Amino acid sequence: MATSASDVAPNVHAFLAALGGAGSVEMFADPFLFADASGARPVSRADFLATLPRRAQMFAAAGYGAAQLTSTDQQRLDEHYLLVRTDWSAPSLTGGEAAELSSSYLLREDGASVSVVAYVNHKTVPGM
């Protein structure tokens, strides 16, 4: 079931709002599992942090701006874990169609904090 921002748990909403921000790398477990069409692999926070500056450059080189969250779907798995599927839209910098992106996060809740233990990139920017 798709949820609006107001239907998402407050700590998950805060997580999604902070995702991509300067401190968001701290929201990822060390290491966390990253998966995409090429397979799955553990990623350390340090390695993830090193990729963030290149991400904006890669989006721009592919002709797209920063992605904005367009929808979420969350499913509680148990008292500690939940699965959040997200859809994003990256505007075209050249007047073309926006790129539609999709990713899922397996989150662990520990009191008021939320951390990413697995990140699955379902659909990314064409050309990246």
C-alpha positions as a printed Julia matrix, in Angstrom:
128×3 Matrix{Float64}:
  0.0    0.0     0.0
  1.41   3.38   -0.96
  1.65   5.89    1.83
  1.74   9.64    1.73
  4.41  11.51    3.66
  1.91  12.04    6.49
  1.25   8.27    6.74
  4.92   7.37    7.12
  6.19   6.93   10.69
  7.79  10.19   11.93
 11.28   8.71   12.28
 11.05   7.19    8.77
  9.79  10.51    7.4
 12.8   12.23    9.0
 15.08   9.58    7.48
 13.63  10.12    3.99
 13.85  13.91    4.34
 17.52  13.66    5.34
 18.44  11.08    2.7
 21.07  12.55    0.42
 21.92  15.35    2.83
 25.35  16.04    4.27
 24.93  13.73    7.28
 22.92  10.98    5.6
 25.89   8.63    5.31
 25.7    8.2     9.12
 22.2    6.74    8.65
 23.68   3.7     6.92
 24.9    0.68    8.89
 28.62   0.0     8.57
 28.74  -2.01    6.39
 25.37  -2.14    4.63
 24.25  -4.3     1.73
 23.89  -2.6    -1.67
 22.13  -4.39   -4.52
 21.31  -3.52   -8.11
 20.91  -5.35  -11.41
 24.59  -6.39  -11.34
 24.32  -8.15   -7.96
 24.67  -7.5    -4.23
 27.73  -6.47   -2.24
 28.59  -5.1     1.2
 29.61  -1.43    1.21
 31.42   0.39    4.0
 30.32   3.88    5.05
 33.72   5.23    3.99
 33.34   3.82    0.47
 29.76   5.08    0.25
 30.82   8.55    1.42
 33.51   8.63   -1.27
 30.9    8.07   -4.0
 28.51  10.86   -2.97
 30.35  13.82   -4.56
 30.49  11.96   -7.89
 26.76  11.17   -7.81
 25.66  14.76   -8.54
 28.31  15.0   -11.25
 27.08  11.76  -12.85
 23.46  12.98  -12.78
 24.49  16.27  -14.43
 26.64  14.48  -17.03
 23.63  12.29  -17.89
 21.51  15.47  -18.26
 19.51  15.29  -15.02
 19.16  17.35  -11.86
 18.84  16.15   -8.28
 16.19  13.48   -7.72
 13.13  14.34   -5.64
 11.09  11.8    -3.66
  7.68  11.24   -5.3
  6.18   8.3    -3.38
  6.8    5.82   -0.6
  5.42   2.49    0.42
  6.32   1.08    3.81
  5.78  -2.37    5.25
  6.54  -3.25    8.85
  8.32  -6.61    8.98
  8.59  -6.93   12.77
  9.27  -4.71   15.78
 12.77  -3.85   14.55
 12.64  -3.87   10.74
 10.63  -2.27    8.01
 10.85  -2.17    4.26
 10.43   1.17    2.5
 10.09   1.32   -1.27
 10.63   4.74   -2.78
 10.1    6.36   -6.17
 12.03   9.43   -7.27
 11.98  11.81  -10.21
 15.1   13.53  -11.55
 14.27  16.51  -13.78
 15.84  16.76  -17.2
 18.33  19.62  -17.54
 17.78  19.67  -21.3
 13.98  19.98  -21.4
 13.34  16.26  -21.96
 11.45  13.79  -19.83
 12.35  13.41  -16.17
 14.12  10.2   -15.19
 12.01   7.96  -12.98
 14.02   6.13  -10.3
 13.09   3.46   -7.79
 14.82   2.05   -4.72
 14.04   0.11   -1.56
 15.55   0.31    1.91
 15.54  -2.32    4.63
 15.57  -0.19    7.76
 16.33  -1.12   11.34
 14.63   0.93   14.02
 16.39   1.23   17.36
 14.26   3.46   19.54
 13.98   6.8    17.75
 16.83   6.15   15.3
 16.61   4.48   11.91
 19.49   2.95    9.97
 19.78   1.42    6.51
 20.95  -2.19    6.59
 20.22  -2.87    2.91
 19.7   -0.59   -0.09
 18.34  -1.93   -3.39
 18.55   0.25   -6.47
 15.74  -0.98   -8.77
 15.86   1.68  -11.44
 18.45   4.4   -11.95
 19.15   7.31  -14.27
 19.58   6.25  -17.9
 23.21   6.55  -18.94
 24.6    6.04  -15.43
